[in-house]
Amino acid sequence: MARALDTSPATSTRQRMAALFGRPWSGVAMLGVFYLLLVLIFSVLSPFFMTLRNMLQIGGNVAYIGLMAAAGTPLIIAGGLDLSVAAIAGLTGVVISMLYTAGIPIWIAVAIALVVAAIIGVINGLFTTRLRLNPLIVTLGMMSIISGIALVLTGGLTRPLSVPGFNWIGAGRVFGVPVPFILMMAMFLVLWVVMTRMRFGRFIYAAGGNAEAARLIGIPLEKTLISLYVISAVSGAIAGTVLGAMLGAAGPNAAGAQLLTVIAAIILGGTSLNGGRGSVWGTLVAVLILGTLNNGLTLLNVSSFWQDVTRGVVLMLAVSLDQIRTRALGE
């Protein structure tokens, strides 16, 4: 006897949501619409918002956040998590400043800082793969260690990092476009190519979608995850370099306050905390949304305390949206 089809309203709603969230680029398209709506609202509320100078400033200001969020996206898709990336950004500026003060050429100092970050990434990767420790605990502990080292090295003080040529990568422009924004877009483009056009990208989605099945078909899960932790750590170092060049100074906690923004951008952009799903372009739009929100509230003279509240609300909404997507897709 044929089984009757379930045509209840709840089932129909789930089917419609699954069809909506399951379509390629649907999440990015919805974020794009929301971003345009946000731009329209701030354009009406502030006469200073919709100007070329302000829009370029938004792009430049969010660049170091975007650099960290871009590399964090494939890591979370693969089932990992890196809470130490913002602390690495702060340590990077400190290391560059100290080495330069000691007489080491600035670009050699930058290279050494990138190597230090890569080593940190390897440690994070080994602890989470070989020892099978929870990535949240591992990277949270690493964040504490790195922040403590940066504070010890500086005594909690900001160090000068004003070097002609070096500061150009933080404050310079190419045809009017901020260099940090160009670097961020280059990072997103490279990662998009890797994730969609290379075998390594298939490894990333397979690792997050079903790790056991991926292992059985011969995908090198450990190497994949360790590589992603290294990429995440190096992106933190690049972000710290850009931020130090932008500010002309290096603080031990220069980027620490932006960790929640980085995570919120990744999740808001459609990357699932359960792994296996997400895109760098969704993260990019989410980064622009958060940067625009911060810029617009500042132009409207909203207190920075309320801006912190707003970021927390956005993070909670992002996680809630991720759970809605997951249930809609039946994952």
C-alpha angles and dihedrals in degrees: 000000000000115000115239115249117250104242098162117142091246092055092047090051092051090049092051092048091048090051091049098046093037095062116101112257092004092122093046091048092052091049089050091054091048091049092052090049090051091050090050093051094050091044089058095044098046128034089203097058106074099057128117091238093053095045091051089047090055090052092050095046096052095044098096090047090049091051091057094041093049093058093039091059099070090041093058091042087057091052099262134114133203118199093164097068096094091047089051088054090055094046091049093060090048093050093048092048094048094046092047091049088052090059102263114138111259098243092048087051089052091050091050090050090052090051091050089052091049090053090052089051091052091051091050090049095048094049092050097043109029097034092032093224123162108271091220091059094041097050093039088055091046090050090055092047094049094045090050093050091049091051092048092050093050102029086236091297130125115249125214117252104173108143123154110239093018093065089055091076088060102036105018127105136213112207087340095307116119112250092227089058091051090051091049093050090048090053092051092047094050093048091047090054091047094048098044106028105034135067090238088064091058088051089055095054093041092052092053097038099053116346096186094051090046090053092050093055092051104260109154097236097174095050091045094052095042089051090051092050089052091049090049093049093047090049087055089052091049090049090049090050092051092046093049091049090048095050097034087227141076122225124186091232098030095134101019094104091057098062092096090048091053093050092043091052092052095048095039087052091064103265110141120232085217090062132232098084137071145080136229092230091059088052091050093054090046091052090053091048093053092044092049091048091052092046094047094049090049091052088051089053093243111167117260087234090062089046088059088052090050092052090051091050091049090052092051091047090049093053090045090051089050090055091048090052091048093052093043091055092045094239 
